[in-house]
Amino acid sequence: MGRTSDARRKILDAARSLIEGRGYAALGVAEICKAAEVPKGSFYYFFESKEALALAVVDEHWAAQQRDWTRALTGDAEPLRRLRLLFEETEAGQLAGQRGCGTVAGCLFGNLALELSNQTEAVRGRLQEIFDAQVGMVESVVAEARERGEVNVTDTREAARAVVAQLEGQVMFAKLYNSTGRLSPLWDNCRALLGVTAAQGAGAGV
């Protein structure tokens, strides 16, 4: 049982590393198995196809990211401070990745959305669900900030969608230019999107 669990873990880890480094389409099952150091039969024992593996990688990554987002966006701090913490942690995570491998990896979900949106319906559908969930998490914080009179938006859903899109776009630029400095404007851009004034944000320390 231990060897079986190890094989699945190795396949998932290898697949995620390869997808982040080279993308999905160029990968073959044999290459994934070679990187994972497992026989090809082990791959098909756990995954019926490369698409099924990609979905497993996406789900596992989202489970971890969802925990991080929940921790950042909930708690006792003021809503705008919690939202800013999400941006700060995103920037720190991209910087840590760059220091580890020399390049900015970007967002796994965004990378796959750009590559596979017109190719793999199952992956596209799952990514839509994840981005919708992200928007929902941000919307809760925006709605709370609006109730406190700290933001000037009328449609909290669309405002949250703009915030997530801005976050995703800046991460994409960071990857394109291999520079985490591209993430520095995140909070100022968010303040503008939400209509945060200096007076409104002062109480939250933002």
C-alpha positions, 0 to 999 in steps of 0.5 A, spaced: 500 500 500 505 504 501 508 503 494 502 504 491 500 511 495 508 513 493 507 512 486 500 516 485 504 522 489 510 521 485 505 522 478 502 528 481 508 531 483 511 530 476 505 532 472 504 539 476 512 540 475 512 539 468 505 542 467 508 549 470 514 548 467 512 546 460 505 546 459 500 541 458 499 539 451 506 538 450 507 533 455 506 525 454 504 520 459 511 516 458 515 523 459 510 524 466 512 517 468 519 518 466 520 524 471 516 520 476 520 514 476 514 509 475 512 504 470 507 506 465 502 501 468 502 505 474 499 511 471 493 507 468 492 504 474 491 511 477 488 515 471 485 513 465 488 519 461 492 525 461 486 529 462 484 525 468 491 527 471 490 534 469 484 534 473 487 531 479 493 536 479 488 542 478 483 539 484 489 538 489 492 545 487 485 548 488 484 544 495 491 547 497 489 554 495 482 554 497 485 553 504 490 559 503 485 564 501 480 562 506 485 563 512 487 570 508 480 572 507 477 570 514 478 572 521 478 578 525 481 583 521 477 589 517 475 586 510 480 591 506 486 588 510 484 581 509 483 583 502 490 586 502 493 580 505 491 575 500 495 580 495 501 580 499 501 572 500 500 572 492 506 576 491 510 572 496 508 566 493 510 568 486 517 570 489 518 564 493 517 560 487 522 565 483 527 564 488 527 556 488 527 555 480 529 562 477 523 563 474 516 566 476 511 560 475 505 564 474 498 561 476 497 554 474 489 555 473 491 561 469 496 558 465 491 552 463 485 556 462 490 560 456 492 553 454 486 549 454 480 553 454 478 551 447 481 544 447 479 540 453 472 541 456 472 538 462 478 542 464 475 548 462 469 547 466 473 545 472 477 552 472 470 555 471 468 553 477 474 554 481 474 562 478 467 562 480 469 560 487 474 565 488 470 570 486 465 568 491 470 568 496 472 575 494 465 578 494 464 576 501 469 581 503 467 586 498 460 586 501 462 586 508 467 592 506 461 596 503 456 595 509 462 598 513 462 604 508 469 603 506 468 601 498 464 605 493 461 599 489 454 597 487 454 590 484 459 586 489 459 580 484 462 584 478 466 588 483 469 581 486 470 579 479 474 585 477 478 584 483 480 577 481 481 578 474 486 584 476 489 579 480 490 574 475 492 579 470 498 581 474 500 574 476 500 573 468 504 579 467 509 577 472 510 570 469 511 574 462 516 579 464 519 574 470 518 579 475 515 579 481 515 587 481 509 586 476 505 585 482 507 591 486 501 595 483 496 590 486 493 593 492 493 600 489 489 597 483 484 594 487 483 600 491 481 604 485 477 598 482 473 598 489 472 606 490 476 606 496 478 613 499 484 614 503 478 616 509 475 610 508 481 605 508 484 609 514 481 605 519 483 599 516 490 601 515 490 600 508 
